[in-house]
Amino acid sequence: MGLPDGALTCEDRSGPTLLHFTYQEECCQAFAVRAVSSGFLLCIPNGGIKSECFELAETEGYSGLIGPFTEVSVKVAVNRSKRTLSVILFDLDSLAEECLSIDKPDHIPEDEVKVFGSYRGQADFPSARAFLEIAAVFVQSGEGRLEHYSSAVEELDGADPLDGEPLDPPPLVGGDMGIQQLLQRLLAQNEVTQKALKDKVQAVSRLEARIGKLEAQSARSAPAESPVQAAAAPQLFQLDPQNLGSAQMAHLRSLAGRGPGKLKDLGASGKAPLPRPPLDGITEGDELEDGAEPDLGQMSTLEKLLTSQTALMEKLVKSKTNQNDPLSLLGGNIDSTDSEDMPKSTGVRGIAARQLLTDSFRRHPAKVVQIFKERLALARRKGDVSELEPRDLWYHFQDQVPLGSHRTLTHMSFIAAAMYEAMERGQLERLKMLVVMQAVFTEQACYDGGGLRMAHLLTGLEDPPFSQTE
């Protein structure tokens, strides 16, 4: 049929094969939707070759290699996805078989090959099933060179794909051909579905019979029922309760279910707890220093346990505070929790740490920028900060940051990316302009009640890639 060896069309069960179409020193990806002896229905991305080629072929009455064409939108080959790709479906003469190849031509660089599309760094391809439906409508609507594909469809419809017995379908006229093809596909699919359901029902029946057989065997082999014996567990009273007097039984019933009311009920010693000094008698020198252990010699068992648990919790809290020290963001060696100048109160310590962080930002702005670039280089999988490009922050927001449906955050993110790009390129005047445009964007969005379209148009920037960030 003129296709490269091993190439499959969309009508084949394992197809289609990704091809490369080279025409007038331009190369793009392609799929063969249908192939006959006179040519092929080829699908290429919109803009894969120059539009002048199609206009010239139409002017010449499709007398050359390129035949009738149409521009359509096709769903992507991803389940439950609503995204579409803009493609061109056209007739290519079989004499142009040299223009098709499975591998990319060696003289064309990889970045010059036009692809169908990409989504979040992954290649996008159109759906083969959607191609067949569009091709059927396209062939019915055309004449001349497209009649060869209509006759090929009639020949394929003459045999049943299931058992090979000839069919005697009614004659097809005009637009009835697409309906007849659809009905035949539905009938074939219905037979396959019924066969699969029948197999499932038989499997369930066999499983139920197996379960019933096992239950019957278990019932026959079960031992005779015996009286339930008490669990072999430690008992509270080993004596016969009948030997207890009525007064003892009444006392036990009154104690049953009652919780401990005193410390000694837990098994602690009968010593009285140490008297706690009044609060007004504690001076500043009486407080325990950090890390000092209280005297446990005169405490009861419960008090010792509570004291040790309190000390352990204080150590855990202090360790967690050290890990969340905001000064660690700068990579500095300042320990805000162990400094003698820092207050002991947790709330005051947090305020002081915040002030130290703000002062560090003010004294070392270049260090903050350097740390940001290091994080960006790591996110972009760069070996070093020197390998970063001015456009990398834009790509970071586009490919990795989960902006989702937050449109306002998306606009602000890409304005910040434009500022970063201008900063890296040394375009100070453009950076100043972008700062002003961000203020204009915010003001206009507020006047529009949250509407972002007019605010974005006033900035003069390109639209954010919502199709890739949502």
C-alpha positions in Angstrom: 0.0 0.0 0.0 3.0 2.3 -0.2 3.5 2.7 3.6 6.9 2.0 5.2 7.5 -1.6 6.2 5.9 -2.4 9.5 3.7 0.7 9.6 0.1 0.3 10.7 -3.0 2.5 10.1 -5.7 3.4 12.6 -7.9 0.6 11.2 -5.3 -2.0 12.3 -5.8 -3.6 15.7 -2.3 -2.6 17.0 -2.1 0.6 15.1 -1.5 3.3 14.3 2.3 3.7 13.9 3.8 7.1 14.5 5.3 8.3 11.2 7.4 11.3 10.1 6.1 13.3 7.1 8.8 15.3 5.3 7.7 17.8 2.7 9.6 20.7 1.2 12.3 20.6 3.9 9.7 20.5 6.7 9.1 17.5 9.0 6.3 16.7 11.3 4.7 13.8 13.1 1.9 11.9 11.2 -0.6 9.0 11.4 -2.0 7.0 8.5 -5.7 6.8 9.1 -6.6 4.7 6.1 -4.5 3.3 3.2 -5.5 2.2 -0.3 -3.6 1.4 -3.5 -3.9 4.9 -4.8 -2.8 6.8 -1.6 -3.4 7.3 2.1 -5.5 9.4 4.4 -2.8 11.2 6.4 -3.2 13.1 9.7 -0.6 15.7 10.6 -0.6 18.5 13.3 -2.0 21.8 12.3 1.0 23.8 11.0 3.0 20.7 10.4 3.7 22.0 6.9 3.1 25.4 5.4 -0.6 26.3 4.7 0.5 27.6 1.3 1.0 24.0 0.2 -2.7 23.1 0.8 -3.9 26.4 -0.8 -1.8 25.7 -3.9 -3.1 22.1 -4.2 -6.7 23.4 -3.9 -6.0 26.0 -6.6 -4.6 23.3 -9.0 -7.6 21.1 -8.4 -5.7 18.5 -6.4 -3.7 17.3 -9.3 -0.4 16.9 -7.4 0.6 14.8 -4.4 -1.7 16.6 -1.9 -5.4 16.0 -2.3 -8.5 17.2 -0.5 -8.0 18.3 3.1 -9.9 19.4 6.2 -8.9 21.0 9.5 -10.5 19.3 12.6 -10.2 19.0 16.3 -9.6 15.5 17.7 -9.7 14.3 21.3 -6.4 13.2 22.8 -5.7 9.5 23.3 -6.2 9.7 27.1 -9.2 8.2 28.9 -11.6 10.7 30.4 -9.7 13.7 29.1 -11.6 16.6 27.5 -8.5 18.1 25.8 -8.4 18.3 22.0 -5.7 18.7 19.3 -6.0 20.7 16.1 -5.0 18.5 13.2 -5.2 18.4 9.4 -6.6 15.3 7.6 -5.8 15.1 3.9 -5.3 12.7 1.0 -1.7 11.9 0.0 -0.9 10.3 -3.3 0.9 6.9 -3.2 3.7 8.4 -5.3 4.7 10.4 -2.2 5.6 7.3 -0.2 9.2 8.6 0.0 7.9 11.4 2.1 6.9 9.0 4.9 9.3 7.2 7.3 9.1 5.7 10.7 12.4 7.2 11.9 13.2 10.9 11.7 15.4 11.9 8.8 19.0 12.4 9.8 19.4 15.8 8.2 16.5 17.4 10.2 17.3 18.4 13.9 15.0 16.9 16.6 13.8 20.4 17.7 12.6 21.2 14.2 10.1 18.3 14.0 6.6 19.6 14.6 4.7 17.4 17.1 1.0 17.0 17.7 1.3 18.6 21.2 2.5 18.1 24.8 0.9 18.3 28.2 2.9 18.9 31.3 6.1 17.6 29.7 4.5 14.5 28.1 3.8 14.0 24.4 0.1 14.2 23.4 -1.3 12.1 20.5 -4.8 12.2 19.0 -7.3 9.3 19.5 -7.3 6.6 16.7 -11.0 5.9 17.3 -11.9 9.5 16.8 -9.8 9.5 13.6 -11.9 6.7 12.1 -15.1 8.5 12.8 -13.9 11.8 11.3 -12.4 10.0 8.3 -15.8 8.3 7.5 -17.5 11.7 7.4 -14.7 13.2 5.4 -14.8 10.5 2.8 -18.6 10.8 2.4 -18.4 14.5 2.0 -15.8 14.5 -0.8 -15.6 13.4 -4.4 -12.9 12.7 -7.0 -9.8 11.3 -5.2 -11.8 10.4 -2.1 -14.0 7.9 -4.0 -11.2 5.3 -3.7 -11.6 5.2 0.0 -15.4 4.8 -0.2 -15.0 1.7 -2.5 -12.4 0.3 -0.1 -14.9 0.6 2.8 -17.6 -1.2 0.8 -15.2 -4.1 0.2 -14.4 -4.4 3.9 -18.1 -4.3 4.8 -18.7 -7.4 2.6 -17.4 -9.9 5.2 -18.2 -10.5 8.8 -15.1 -9.9 10.9 -16.3 -12.6 13.4 -16.9 -15.8 11.5 -15.9 -14.9 7.9 -19.3 -15.9 6.4 -20.4 -13.5 3.6 -23.2 -11.0 4.4 -25.8 -9.6 2.1 -26.2 -6.0 3.2 -28.6 -3.7 1.6 -27.2 -1.3 -1.0 -25.6 1.8 0.5 -26.4 5.2 -1.0 -24.9 8.4 0.0 -24.9 9.2 3.8 -26.3 5.7 4.7 -22.8 4.3 4.5 -21.7 5.8 7.8 -24.8 4.6 9.6 -24.4 1.1 8.3 -20.8 1.0 9.4 -21.8 2.2 12.9 -24.6 -0.4 13.2 -22.2 -3.2 12.1 -19.7 -2.2 14.7 -22.4 -2.0 17.4 -23.6 -5.5 16.5 -20.1 -7.0 16.6 -19.4 -5.3 19.9 -22.7 -6.5 21.4 -21.8 -10.1 20.5 -18.4 -9.8 22.2 -20.0 -8.2 25.3 -22.6 -11.0 25.6 -20.0 -13.7 25.3 -17.9 -12.0 28.0 -21.0 -11.7 30.3 -21.8 -15.3 29.7 -18.3 -16.4 30.8 -18.6 -14.2 33.9 -21.9 -15.7 34.9 -20.6 -19.3 34.5 -17.5 -18.4 36.6 -19.8 -17.0 39.4 -22.0 -20.2 39.2 -19.0 -22.4 39.6 -17.8 -20.3 42.5 -21.1 -20.5 44.3 -21.2 -24.3 43.8 -17.7 -24.6 45.2 -18.7 -22.5 48.3 -21.8 -24.6 48.9 -19.8 -27.8 48.7 -17.2 -26.6 51.2 -19.9 -25.4 53.6 -21.6 -28.9 53.5 -18.3 -30.6 54.2 -17.6 -28.3 57.1 -21.1 -29.0 58.6 -20.5 -32.8 58.3 -17.1 -32.7 59.9 -18.0 -30.3 62.8 -17.9 -32.0 66.3 -20.9 -32.2 68.5 -21.8 -29.1 70.4 -20.5 -29.0 73.9 -21.4 -26.7 76.7 -19.5 -23.4 76.6 -16.8 -23.3 79.2 -15.6 -20.3 81.0 -12.4 -18.7 79.7 -9.2 -19.7 81.5 -8.5 -16.3 83.0 -7.4 -15.1 86.4 -10.5 -14.8 88.7 -11.0 -12.1 91.3 -12.4 -14.6 93.9 -11.4 -18.2 93.9 -13.8 -19.1 96.7 -17.4 -20.1 96.3 -19.6 -16.9 96.4 -22.1 -18.8 98.4 -19.7 -18.8 101.4 -19.7 -15.0 101.5 -22.1 -13.3 103.9 -24.9 -11.0 102.8 -23.0 -8.0 104.2 -19.8 -8.9 102.3 -21.8 -9.3 99.1 -23.5 -5.9 99.6 -20.1 -4.2 100.2 -18.6 -5.8 97.0 -21.6 -4.7 94.9 -21.3 -1.1 96.2 -17.6 -1.0 95.3 -18.1 -2.6 91.8 -17.6 -0.1 89.0 -16.4 2.7 91.3 -13.1 4.4 90.3 -10.2 5.2 92.7 -11.0 8.1 94.9 -7.6 8.5 96.6 -4.0 8.3 95.5 -3.4 5.3 97.8 -6.1 3.4 95.8 -3.6 3.1 92.9 -1.1 1.1 95.0 1.1 4.0 96.1 2.6 4.3 99.5 0.4 5.6 102.3 2.7 8.5 103.0 1.0 11.9 102.8 2.1 14.0 99.8 4.6 16.7 100.3 3.0 20.1 101.1 3.3 22.5 98.1 4.7 25.9 99.0 2.5 28.9 98.3 3.0 30.7 95.0 3.8 34.0 96.6 6.7 32.3 98.5 8.6 31.4 95.3 11.4 33.7 94.4 13.3 34.0 91.1 16.2 32.0 92.6 13.9 29.1 93.6 13.1 28.2 89.9 14.8 25.1 88.5 17.2 25.8 85.7 16.9 24.2 82.3 18.2 20.6 82.4 18.2 20.4 86.2 16.4 17.3 87.7 14.1 17.7 90.7 14.7 15.7 93.9 12.7 12.5 93.5 13.7 10.9 96.8 10.8 12.2 98.8 8.1 11.8 96.1 5.6 9.1 95.7 5.5 6.7 92.8 2.8 8.6 90.9 4.6 11.9 91.4 7.9 10.5 90.2 6.1 9.2 87.1 4.5 12.5 86.3 7.7 14.5 86.9 9.7 12.3 84.5 7.0 12.5 81.9 6.9 16.3 82.2 10.7 16.5 81.7 10.5 14.3 78.6 7.8 16.4 77.0 9.7 19.6 77.6 12.7 18.0 75.8 10.5 17.0 72.9 9.0 20.5 72.6 12.5 22.1 72.7 13.8 19.7 70.0 10.8 20.5 67.8 11.3 24.3 68.4 14.9 24.0 67.2 13.9 22.2 64.1 11.3 24.9 63.2 13.7 27.8 63.8 13.0 30.3 61.0 16.6 31.4 60.9 17.5 28.1 59.4 16.0 29.3 56.1 19.1 31.6 55.6 21.5 28.7 56.3 23.1 30.7 59.1 24.8 29.4 62.2 22.7 31.4 64.6 20.9 29.4 67.2 17.9 31.4 68.3 16.7 29.0 71.0 20.1 28.6 72.8 21.2 32.3 72.7 21.5 34.0 76.0 19.9 37.1 74.6 16.7 35.2 73.7 13.9 35.3 76.2 12.7 32.0 77.8 9.0 32.5 77.0 7.8 30.6 73.9 5.7 33.4 72.5 8.3 36.1 73.1 10.9 33.8 71.6 8.9 33.5 68.4 8.5 37.2 68.1 12.2 37.7 68.6 13.0 35.1 66.0 10.7 36.8 63.5 12.6 40.1 64.1 15.9 38.4 63.6 14.7 36.9 60.3 13.4 40.3 59.1 16.7 41.9 60.0 18.6 39.2 58.2 16.5 39.7 55.0 17.3 43.4 55.2 21.0 43.0 55.7 21.5 40.1 53.2 19.1 40.5 50.3 21.6 39.0 47.9 21.9 35.9 50.0 18.1 35.4 49.9 18.2 35.6 46.1 21.0 33.1 45.9 19.2 30.6 48.1 16.1 31.1 45.9 18.1 30.4 42.7 19.6 27.3 44.3 16.1 25.9 45.1 15.0 26.8 41.6 18.0 25.0 40.1 17.2 21.9 42.2 13.5 22.0 41.1 14.5 22.4 37.4 17.1 19.5 37.7 20.0 21.8 36.9 23.5 20.9 38.0 24.4 24.4 39.2 22.9 27.9 39.5 25.0 28.9 36.5 22.9 26.6 34.3 19.6 28.4 35.1 18.0 30.3 32.2 15.9 33.4 32.5 12.8 31.5 31.4 13.2 28.7 34.1 10.8 30.3 36.6 8.1 30.5 33.9 8.6 26.8 33.1 8.6 26.0 36.9 5.2 27.5 37.3 3.9 25.9 34.2 5.1 22.3 34.8 5.5 21.8 38.5 3.6 24.2 40.7 0.0 22.9 41.3 -1.8 26.2 40.5 -5.0 24.3 39.5 -8.1 26.5 39.1 -6.7 29.5 41.1 -6.8 31.9 38.2 -5.7 35.0 40.3 -2.7 33.1 41.6 -1.9 31.9 38.1 -1.8 35.5 36.7 0.3 36.8 39.6 2.7 33.8 39.3 3.4 34.5 35.6 3.8 38.2 36.2 6.4 37.3 38.8 8.0 35.0 36.3 8.1 37.8 33.8 9.8 40.1 36.4 12.4 37.4 37.2 13.1 37.0 33.5 13.6 40.7 33.0 15.9 40.8 36.1 18.0 37.9 34.8 18.4 39.6 31.4 19.4 42.8 33.0 16.4 44.7 31.6 15.9 47.2 34.4 13.4 49.4 32.6 11.2 46.5 31.7 11.4 45.3 35.3 10.2 48.7 36.5 7.4 48.6 33.9 6.3 45.1 35.1 6.1 46.3 38.8 3.8 49.1 37.7 1.7 46.8 35.5 1.3 44.4 38.5 -0.2 47.3 40.5 -2.5 48.2 37.5 -3.6 44.5 37.3 -4.5 44.5 41.0 -6.4 47.8 40.9 -8.4 46.9 37.7 -9.3 43.4 39.1 -10.6 45.0 42.3 -12.8 47.5 40.3 -14.1 44.6 38.2 -15.2 42.7 41.3 -12.6 40.0 40.8 -12.8 39.8 37.0 -9.3 39.2 35.6 -9.7 39.5 31.8 -9.6 43.3 31.5 -6.8 43.5 34.1 -4.7 41.0 32.2 -5.2 42.9 28.9 -4.0 46.1 30.5 -0.6 44.4 31.4 0.1 43.6 27.7 1.6 40.2 28.7 0.9 36.8 27.0 -1.8 34.7 28.4 -0.8 32.2 31.1 -0.9 28.5 29.9 -4.1 27.6 31.7 -4.5 24.4 29.6 -1.3 23.1 31.2 -1.6 24.5 34.8 -5.2 23.4 35.5 
